[in-house]
Amino acid sequence: MQLDEMRFDGPTPVDGYGPGFFRVAGEVFDGAQALLPGRVQGWAGLADFAPFLAAADVIDVLLVGTGADIAALPTDQRRALEAAGIGVEVMATPSACRTYNVLLAEGRRVAAALLPV
């Protein structure tokens, strides 16, 4: 059996995660992260959705990973994202990582706001 390495032209999937970190495209990022089209950057957490609002023209859905457990998104933050035309799905971070990878593979315009587990 021949195994071929997957290659991605554009946004890359989450390779792994663990206590306090994420691995994207083989690179380790510590702490909360914003996965946006074309880049990964540190994220200040549930009080700061400015990076996603600034990218509203290139994302359709934002997956919010709230750590090991599901937590509520502040109502004003959800309203601001939806008013910008961004669909929001809140889930535990492991589920958000898996869903992000699936949507990327489908060619969807997706971003992720991830709190570490």
Summary of the structure (lengths in Angstrom):
residues: 117
radius of gyration: 13.8
end to end distance: 35.7
largest distance: 52.1
contacts: 326
relative contact order: 0.24
helix: 23%
strand: 32%
